[in-house]
Amino acid sequence: MTQKTIKVGILSFEDFQKRTLAIVRGEYKPKRNEPKIWFESLQSMAQVLSPENQALLRLIADQKPQSLTELAKLSQRKKSNLSRTLKKLQAFGVVELTKNKGRLVPKVKALNFKIEFGIHLQAA
């Protein structure tokens, strides 16, 4: 199965707020090729896409666990820790969590990421 590539943007919280408000007010319409996921800094992106989380994503994609309990056994991580991590990854659109017969089933939405950022200079 081919995983799609998610475009990730780096934008300061202040600039992200300005962008969001401009969209809400109808002053700006995001282009199709713009990032759908935004991080405030490279550091925050590195935390979410840490080597441990990358290994977890690969494990989910390869093994396709049908519950958090199964994933906990496969990953040798505590279920509570996995739940927190997966919810954070879901918030960023990297993982999808669905209920199936009362179990939470993780599915990886992307294993490939393109990063886009720029430095915005303020007018003096």
C-alpha positions as CSV (number, residue, x, y, z in Angstrom):
1,M,0.0,0.0,0.0
2,T,1.4,3.4,-0.9
3,Q,1.3,6.0,1.8
4,K,0.5,9.5,0.9
5,T,2.9,12.4,1.6
6,I,1.6,15.0,4.0
7,K,2.9,18.6,3.5
8,V,3.9,20.1,6.9
9,G,4.3,23.8,7.5
10,I,6.4,25.6,10.1
11,L,4.8,28.9,11.2
12,S,5.0,30.9,14.4
13,F,1.9,30.8,16.6
14,E,1.4,34.5,15.9
15,D,1.6,34.1,12.2
16,F,-0.6,31.0,12.4
17,Q,-3.3,33.0,14.3
18,K,-3.1,35.8,11.7
19,R,-3.5,33.3,8.9
20,T,-6.4,31.5,10.6
21,L,-8.3,34.8,11.2
22,A,-7.7,35.9,7.6
23,I,-9.3,32.6,6.5
24,V,-12.2,33.0,8.8
25,R,-12.8,36.5,7.7
26,G,-12.7,35.4,4.0
27,E,-9.6,37.5,3.3
28,Y,-7.5,34.5,2.5
29,K,-8.3,31.2,0.8
30,P,-5.6,28.5,1.3
31,K,-4.2,27.1,-1.9
32,R,-4.5,23.3,-2.6
33,N,-0.8,22.7,-2.3
34,E,-0.4,24.5,1.0
35,P,0.5,22.5,4.2
36,K,-2.5,21.0,6.0
37,I,-0.5,20.4,9.2
38,W,1.3,23.3,11.0
39,F,3.9,23.3,13.7
40,E,5.1,26.3,15.6
41,S,8.8,25.3,15.3
42,L,11.1,22.7,14.0
43,Q,11.5,21.6,17.6
44,S,7.8,21.0,18.1
45,M,7.7,19.0,14.8
46,A,10.7,17.0,16.0
47,Q,8.9,16.1,19.2
48,V,5.8,14.8,17.4
49,L,7.9,13.1,14.7
50,S,10.6,11.8,17.0
51,P,12.5,8.6,16.2
52,E,10.3,6.7,18.7
53,N,7.1,7.9,17.0
54,Q,8.5,7.2,13.6
55,A,9.2,3.6,14.7
56,L,5.7,3.4,16.1
57,L,4.2,4.6,12.8
58,R,6.2,2.1,10.8
59,L,5.1,-0.7,13.2
60,I,1.5,0.3,12.8
61,A,1.8,0.4,9.0
62,D,3.6,-2.9,8.8
63,Q,1.7,-5.0,11.5
64,K,-1.7,-3.3,11.3
65,P,-2.7,-3.9,14.9
66,Q,-6.5,-4.2,15.5
67,S,-6.4,-2.7,19.0
68,L,-4.3,-0.6,21.4
69,T,-3.7,-3.7,23.5
70,E,-2.2,-5.5,20.4
71,L,-0.1,-2.4,19.6
72,A,1.1,-2.3,23.2
73,K,2.4,-5.9,23.0
74,L,4.0,-5.3,19.6
75,S,5.7,-2.1,20.7
76,Q,6.4,-3.1,24.3
77,R,5.0,0.3,25.4
78,K,2.3,0.9,28.0
79,K,-1.2,1.3,26.7
80,S,-1.7,4.6,28.5
81,N,1.5,6.0,26.9
82,L,0.4,4.8,23.5
83,S,-3.0,6.3,23.8
84,R,-1.5,9.7,24.6
85,T,1.0,9.5,21.7
86,L,-1.6,8.3,19.2
87,K,-4.0,11.1,20.2
88,K,-1.3,13.7,19.6
89,L,-0.4,12.1,16.2
90,Q,-4.1,12.0,15.4
91,A,-4.4,15.7,16.2
92,F,-1.7,16.4,13.7
93,G,-3.4,14.2,11.0
94,V,-0.7,11.6,11.0
95,V,-2.8,8.8,12.5
96,E,-6.4,7.9,12.4
97,L,-8.1,6.2,15.3
98,T,-11.3,4.3,14.6
99,K,-13.6,2.3,16.9
100,N,-14.2,-1.3,15.8
101,K,-16.1,-3.7,18.1
102,G,-15.3,-1.5,21.1
103,R,-11.6,-1.4,20.3
104,L,-9.6,1.6,19.2
105,V,-7.8,0.7,15.9
106,P,-4.8,2.9,14.8
107,K,-4.2,3.5,11.1
108,V,-1.3,5.5,9.7
109,K,-2.3,8.2,7.3
110,A,1.2,9.1,6.1
111,L,4.8,8.0,6.5
112,N,6.2,10.6,4.2
113,F,6.4,14.3,5.0
114,K,7.4,17.4,3.0
115,I,8.4,20.3,5.2
116,E,7.8,23.9,4.1
117,F,8.7,27.0,6.0
118,G,9.9,30.5,5.5
119,I,11.1,33.4,7.6
120,H,8.7,36.3,7.5
121,L,10.3,39.7,8.1
122,Q,8.3,42.4,9.8
123,A,8.2,45.9,8.1
124,A,10.3,48.4,10.1
